[in-house]
Amino acid sequence: MLLKRLAAASVVSGLMCSSAFAADCGPEGQSIRILASDFPAIRAVVDQARANCGGAAAEFTANHTTEARQVMNAALTPNPAEYTSVILANATLTQVMNDGLVRPLNDLVDKYDIPQHLLITVDGDVMAVAFMANSQHLFSRQDILQQAGVDSIPATYEEVLAAAEKIRAAGIMEYPLVMNLQTGWNLAEVFNMLYLGHDGEFFEPGTAEPAVSSEEGIATLETMKALVEYAHPDHLTHASNETQGLWESGQAALAVMWGSRGSPILDDDGASEAVTSNTILSAAPTVGGGSTPAATLWWDGISIAANVPDADAEATFAALTSALTAEMVAENNDDAVWMIDGFEPGPAAAGVAATIRGGARPYPMIPQIALLHAALGSELTDFLKGNESAEKALADVETAYRTSAKEAGFLN
């Protein structure tokens, strides 16, 4: 299964101890077609790959879209696939591996001498090359906290709620909190990170039987319900672009967002100096008396489509890995917590680094997790709207999961 290099200590070690490498562009005259999410770090890698190897390719195209997760399986299913590579993460690697849509990279890794600490290995096969770490964490407006009489940056979700109430009571903001609570994937991910913070287990040990109908599951939903009382009324439509926009426009004082949003929020584009100069990035809060940050630790990395010619696959791999250099990192240092030589952690990386040091758990890399994630995303909305109990919502999650898990062969 997944190498334990994604554990917190290993990630930090990898960030600090990697060695630079370079790769040629592989076979010339091939087609390189990339599907990727749309944020600065991934654009930096793809743009550098294009600069290095675009001239040697017959075509070099990239589709950066916030819908990458939703379309990747369909796009990789035809033969030939629509894309030769998808830039993906923990959960999405599992998603495409379940359908056999990405290829093992063992031979290419050996040929292009990729550093060991970047390799994501599943059951003995290298399935991706990671280049950055990411996690959710807390963003705070220190000036607003001080105005409300909050003396320190919250370290627990209980302190987040207390600070939000003080801000509201002082008449500063009625809705001081933003989180990525959009119905679907984002809503499920908020459950996941809080559930791990409550020391929950997603499945019965050694099985694919769901285990979220538990004391930890109920406590997680109660925390979510308390948080949304301070969130903007349309919180169920908010993903990363919306929460970043609210923060930059000065409409929030506390936020739980991805670390990859740190750099665009702290730069001088999109927000006033009053917002940027008072934004503090800190570790994901703990919850329920636990000591582990309520977050999921992620990596983003390169995968290669199964249903493309070998020459296209190699050219794509060579181009993308040629971008993973200290020089690229130096030009884009603050866009990510890079796992590549030359990275110097700055203010934009402070929240992710603190969350890693706190021992945040990696997002699970097990085949059935995508099905549970989908069930959570579709079944929790009624609870947050006040239309059903926590117990009913979690029972609905497990029923929906069991149906899809049986169809997929994970359960009898």
N, C-alpha and C positions, 0 to 999 in steps of 0.2 A: 504494500500500500504506500501511500504518500510518504516520502522521506520526511523524517522528523526535523529537517532543517527549517521547516516553517514554524517550529516552536520558537518562543520568544527569544531565548538566548541564542539560538542558532541564527535567527534572522539578524540580530544585532551583530554577531560575529561576522556573518556574511557581508553586512554593509561595510564593515570596517576593514576586512581582510582580503577582499577580492583582488585579482590581478588583471591588468589590462590585456585585451586580446584584439586581434584584427582578423578579418576573414576576407577572402577574395569574393567576387560576385558570382561564382559558379558558372554554369553553362550560359553562353550568350544567346540572345535572340529568343528568349522565352517570355511567357506571359506571367506577370506578377499582379495578382488581384487581391486586395486586402480589405477585410471587413473589421471595423474597430469601433469602440466607443468614442465619444467626442469629448475629450478633455486634454489639457495642454501636454501632459507627459507623453501620452500615446501619440499625439500629433508630432511631438519632438522626435520620437523614435522613427515613425514612418517617414517624416520629412528627411531625416538623415539617411535612411535607407534609400530613398529616392535620389538624394544628392549623390550617394556613393555608387549606386548601381542602376539607376533609372536609364542611363545612357546605354547600358549593355543589354537592356531588355527590349523585346519587341513592343511590349506595352507595360506600363506601371500605373495602376489605378488604385485608389483608396476611397472607401466609403466610410466616413466617420459619422456615426449616427447614434442617437440615444436609444434607438430601437434594435441595436445589435443583438441583444439577448433574445429578443422575440423572434428575429428572423433567421438566426444562424443555422438552426437545424434544417429548415426548409431550403436555405441557400446552399448548404453543403450536401444535400441528398442527391441531386441529379449527378449523372456521370457523363461529361465532366461537371464538377461542381461550379457554382457561380463564382466562388472565391478560392484562391489557392492557400490563403491563410486567414485565420481569425485570431485577433488579439483578444485573449479571454482571461478569466480568473478562476479561482477555486471551483465555484459552483458551476460555471458554464463549461469548464473542461469536463466535469462529470456529465453534464447535460448532453454534450456531443459524443462523448465516449460511449454512453449508453446505447446510442444508435450506430456506433462503429464509423463515425464520420471524420475522425482525425487519425493520422498514422503515427506509429512509433518512430522516434527520431534517433535511435541508437547509432545507426551508421552515419548519419549526418553530424551528430554530436562528435563522434570520433574523428571524422574527416576534417571538421572545421574547428576542432580543439576548443570546445566550449567549457568554461570553468565549471567544476563540479558543483559548486554551491548554487548555481543557477538552475540546476536540472530538477525538474519535477518528475518523479519516477512512480509509476503505478504498476504493481505486480511485476517488477523487473524491467519494464519498458519505460524509456524516457518519452513522455507524452507532451511536454511543454518546456520552454526555456523562459524562466521568470526574469524580470528586469526591475521590478519595483514592488515595494510593500505598501499596503494601504490598510486603513482601519477607520472606523467611526470614532469621533472624540468630541469633547466639549469646546465650543466657542463662546466666549463671554465678553460683554461690553463692561470693562472695569469702571468706566465713568458712571454708567447707569446703576451698577451695583452699589457704588459708593453713594450716589444720590439717594438710593433707597435704604441706605443704612446697612448694607451687606458688607461685612468687613473683609471677607476673603473669597477667593474663587471656589465655587462648590466642588467638593470632591466626591459626593455621593448624590444619588438621585433624590434622596430625602432632602438634602441641602438645595438641590436645584428647585424642587417644589417650594421649599420655604422661601428661597430668593424670589421666585416668580410671584408668590403671594405678596411679598413686601413691595415689589415693583408695582403690582396692581393696586395694592392698598394706598400707595403713595400717589396714585393718579398719574404715573409716568406712562405706563402702557397697559391697556386692558389685556392684550395678548402678547406677552413678552417672549414666548417660546416658539421656535420652529424646529421641526424634525421632518425627515423624509417618510411621510405616512401615506403616500399615494396608494390607493387600493391596488392590490396585486403584489408584485415582487417586493416593493419597498416596505409595505406594511408588514409583510412576513419577516423581512429582515430586522425590523425593529423588535418584533417578538423574539427572534433568534438571539439577538445580542442581549436583551434583558433576561431571557431564559437562561443563557449561559452564565450571566451575572448572578442568577439565583441558584447556580450549580445544577441546573436541570440536565437531563439526558434525553435525547430525542427518540431513542429506540431502546427496547428491552435488550439487555446485554447479549451480544452474539446473534441477534435476530433482526429481522426487518419489521417487527411488530412496533407500532408507535407507542410512545410513552409520555406524550405531552399532556394527557388528562391526569394531572398530578398536582400535588400541593404547589410545586414550583410553577407549573403552568398557570394555575389560578392566581398565584402571587404576581406572575408576570403580567397577566391581563389587568389585574388591579392597579399595577404601576402604570400601565399604558393608559388606563382610564383616567387616572389622576393627572397624568401629563397633558392629555388632550384638553383638559379643562382650561389650560393656559395657552393652548395653541390657537393659531388663527382659525376662524370658523370653517374655512375651506381646506383644512389640513389634509383631508383624504384625497386631494388632488395634487399634493405637493411632493415632487421629487427634487433632485439636486439643483436643477436650474431655478426652480421656484424658491427653494429655501435660500440659495445664494442671493437671488435677487432681493428677497425681503431683507436679508442681512445688509446688503450693500446700500439699500435705500433707507436704512436706519429704522426699520420697523420691527426689530427684534433685539433682545438683550441677552438671550441665552439660546444656544442652538446645539443640536447634535447632528453633525454633518461629516462627510468623508474627509479624510486628510488631504486628498487631492484637490479639495476646494480651498485649502489654506493659501496657496500662492496667489490664485486670482483674487481672493478677498483682500489679501494684504498688499497687493500692488496698488499703483496709483490710477488704475483704470476702473471706473464703475462705481466707486464709493468715495465719499467725502473724506477729507483728512481726519475729521472728528471720528468717523467710523474706523478707519484703518489704524489710527494711532492708539485707539482704545480697545482694539480687539486682542484678546488673550486666548491663545490656543493651549489647552491643557489635556491631561489624560481623560479618557472616557470615565465617567463616574462609576463607582461601585453601587450596589443596590442590595437592600434587604439585610444589611449587616455583613455582607460578603467582603472578601478582600481582593477579588479578581475584577479588573475593569469589565464592565458590561459592554462588551464589544466583540466583534469577530475580526480576527487577523486574516488579511488577504494578501495574495500576490496577483499581479497582472503579468501576462507573458505571451509567448509566441506559440501557436500551434500550426500545424500544416495539414491541409485537407487530405483525406484518403482518396477521394475520387478525382484526382488530377494526374496528368502524366508525371513520371518520375523527374523528368528534366525541369518541368515547371516547379515541382515541389522543391527540388534542390536550389534552383535559382532564387525562389522566394525565401527559403531558409537562409541562404547565404546573404542575401540583401538585408534582411531584417537583423540578423545577428551582426552584420558589419557595422550596424548603428550603435551597438552596445559598447561604447568606448568611453574612456575618461574624458576625451575631448567633447563628446556630445553632452556628457554630464556637466562639464564645466560651463557650457553655454546655456544649460537648462537646469542648473543645480536646484533651484527652489520650486521646480514644478512637481517634484515627487520625493519620496524616500527611496532613492535609487539603491539597488543591490549591486552596483557596478563601481569599479575603482574610480576614485576621484571625488566621490560624494562627500560634501561638507554639510552636515546638518545645520540648517538655519532656522529662523523663526517660524517659517511655514511648515517645517517638519516637527516642531516641538510636540504637538499633540500626539502624532503617531508614535514618535520615539518614546514618549512617556507611557503611552498605552502598551507598547511592546515591553518596556521595562517592568510594567505592572503585572505582566504575565497573562495578558489577554489570550484566549484560546483561539486557535485557527478555525475558520469555517470548516465544517465537516466535509471530508472528501470521501464519501461513501455513495455508491450508485443510486440508492433510493432517496437520498436527501432532496433531490430536485422535486420529487413527487410530493414530499411532505411540505416543502417550501411553497409549492403551488397551492396545496390545500389550505395552508395557513393564510395565504394571500387572498383566497376567495371566500373564506368562511369567517373571518374575524370582524368584518365591517359591521355586521348587525350588532355585535356586542358593543363596539365603540359608539354606535348610534343610540345605544340604550334599548335595543329591541329584544335582547335575549341575555340570559345569564352567562357567566364565564364557563360554568359547567356545560351548558348546552353548546356554546361556541366550540369548546374543545372536543366535545363528543362529535360534533359535525365535522371538525377537522379530521378526526381519526376515521370517521366513516368515509369521507371523501378520499382520504389517503388510501384506505384499504381497497377501495374500488379500483383506483388507478394502479396500485401495487399488484393486485391480482392480475389485471390486464397485462402488466409488464412482466409478470412471472416472479416477482419478489416474494409474494405470498401465495399460498394455496387456496 
